[in-house]
Amino acid sequence: MDIESWRKKIDAIDLQIVALLSDRAVAAQAIGKLKQATDLPVYEPNRERVIFEKVRAANKGPLPDIELVHIYERIIDVMRALQSDELASQRSASAKGKDARTGETGKQS
Ligand SMILES: O=C(O)C(=O)C[C@]1(C(=O)O)C=C[C@@H](O)C=C1
């Protein structure tokens, strides 16, 4: 296959990754709401250790285990932020053209 064909393959894979990450985020958000309702902490290090172990066990290469786990650490960081509602407020602020932290529009008056 030539470079263009491989790039088309990567574009198609990226669409699947985005859809799967969105599905994962919906599940994490649902867990976050259940945790809020039952006063459980967002951060569950034991559960995260189990996930990293499953990821290592599922890995057939060519990515080294350590790199895959790094990707997962980042994914779960983002899921935790979503559960704490930090990302939800950032997203709605940016949709309105506002700074998530200050709520300012960034336009000169
Ligand atoms: O399983 C949970 O308790 C979750 O909240 C989900 C999740 C994850 O994204 O996989 C997120 C945060 C926790 O620290 C552990 C795992």
The ligand as a MOL file (V3000), in Angstrom:
LIG
                    3D

  0  0  0     0  0            999 V3000
M  V30 BEGIN CTAB
M  V30 COUNTS 16 16 0 0 0
M  V30 BEGIN ATOM
M  V30 1 O -14.4910 2.6900 37.4140 0
M  V30 2 C -14.6480 3.7880 37.9310 0
M  V30 3 O -14.8410 3.9390 39.1430 0
M  V30 4 C -14.5980 5.0010 37.1110 0
M  V30 5 O -14.8970 6.0740 37.5830 0
M  V30 6 C -14.0860 4.9300 35.6960 0
M  V30 7 C -12.5990 5.2620 35.6180 0
M  V30 8 C -12.2120 5.0120 34.1240 0
M  V30 9 O -12.2140 5.9720 33.3590 0
M  V30 10 O -12.0050 3.8580 33.7740 0
M  V30 11 C -12.3640 6.6750 35.9990 0
M  V30 12 C -11.8720 7.0580 37.2150 0
M  V30 13 C -11.4850 6.1160 38.2640 0
M  V30 14 O -10.3540 6.4950 38.9680 0
M  V30 15 C -11.3790 4.7310 37.7320 0
M  V30 16 C -11.8320 4.3630 36.5110 0
M  V30 END ATOM
M  V30 BEGIN BOND
M  V30 1 2 1 2
M  V30 2 1 2 3
M  V30 3 1 2 4
M  V30 4 2 4 5
M  V30 5 1 4 6
M  V30 6 1 6 7
M  V30 7 1 7 8
M  V30 8 1 7 11
M  V30 9 1 7 16
M  V30 10 2 8 9
M  V30 11 1 8 10
M  V30 12 2 11 12
M  V30 13 1 12 13
M  V30 14 1 13 14
M  V30 15 1 13 15
M  V30 16 2 15 16
M  V30 END BOND
M  V30 END CTAB
M  END
